[in-house]
Amino acid sequence: MASAKIAITMDKTTLHRLDRLVKDRVFPNRSKAIQDAVEEKLEKLEQTRLARECAQLDPIMEKAMAEEGMGEELELWPPKY
């Protein structure tokens, strides 16, 4: 995947904590630590957004959508060997 350079600003306490993780070899460098943190945060936000959207679904409509097309699959159950 192509990478792009960015510049960020953070408070000294956070930077010190980050440098401690690099020094302790939890991460190979600051860049990798920050990249992993941003990716993790984005994944959590996306999961939260999906959960909110799912919570808004009408349970009856959700069931109908889940069962759509299941008729053929149910006819094949149980499998015949």
Legacy VTK file of the C-alpha trace (Angstrom):
# vtk DataFile Version 3.0
C-alpha trace
ASCII
DATASET POLYDATA
POINTS 81 float
0.000 0.000 0.000
1.294 3.453 -0.869
2.100 5.709 2.055
1.923 9.454 2.471
3.845 11.617 4.884
1.932 13.831 7.287
2.876 16.144 10.131
1.136 15.985 13.500
1.320 17.892 16.736
0.943 16.243 20.131
1.534 17.251 23.703
4.870 16.402 25.291
3.390 13.902 27.742
1.842 11.860 24.941
5.043 12.050 22.929
7.043 10.840 25.946
4.668 7.883 26.366
4.950 7.098 22.659
8.738 7.247 22.777
8.698 4.882 25.761
6.803 2.299 23.669
9.349 2.649 20.878
12.231 2.388 23.336
10.662 -0.732 24.863
10.366 -2.147 21.326
6.579 -2.395 21.450
6.717 -0.561 18.115
9.660 -0.237 15.733
9.211 3.546 15.438
6.848 6.438 16.097
5.346 6.237 12.644
4.260 2.604 13.038
2.850 3.270 16.500
0.769 6.196 15.284
-0.363 4.338 12.164
-1.528 1.356 14.234
-3.330 3.636 16.697
-5.158 5.507 13.932
-6.156 2.268 12.179
-7.462 0.805 15.444
-9.471 3.946 16.180
-10.948 4.019 12.670
-12.008 0.361 12.960
-13.723 1.040 16.296
-15.529 4.064 14.872
-16.688 2.053 11.860
-17.962 -0.754 14.115
-19.776 1.764 16.284
-21.357 3.358 13.219
-22.454 -0.049 11.926
-23.917 -0.950 15.319
-25.880 2.333 15.398
-27.219 1.702 11.909
-28.175 -1.878 12.781
-29.979 -0.671 15.901
-32.165 1.515 13.684
-33.344 -1.431 11.593
-36.926 -2.493 11.960
-36.752 -6.035 13.428
-39.519 -7.295 11.116
-37.827 -5.827 8.044
-34.450 -7.154 9.194
-35.884 -10.667 9.538
-37.487 -10.472 6.112
-34.191 -9.344 4.577
-32.305 -12.147 6.324
-34.795 -14.761 5.112
-34.918 -13.425 1.569
-33.737 -16.128 -0.772
-33.591 -18.722 1.991
-36.459 -20.745 0.524
-34.248 -22.613 -1.916
-31.598 -23.238 0.713
-34.162 -24.595 3.153
-35.489 -26.981 0.494
-32.002 -28.472 0.320
-31.904 -29.062 4.065
-30.976 -31.531 5.395
-28.263 -32.280 2.873
-28.629 -35.517 0.972
-25.457 -37.501 0.586
LINES 1 82
81 0 1 2 3 4 5 6 7 8 9 10 11 12 13 14 15 16 17 18 19 20 21 22 23 24 25 26 27 28 29 30 31 32 33 34 35 36 37 38 39 40 41 42 43 44 45 46 47 48 49 50 51 52 53 54 55 56 57 58 59 60 61 62 63 64 65 66 67 68 69 70 71 72 73 74 75 76 77 78 79 80
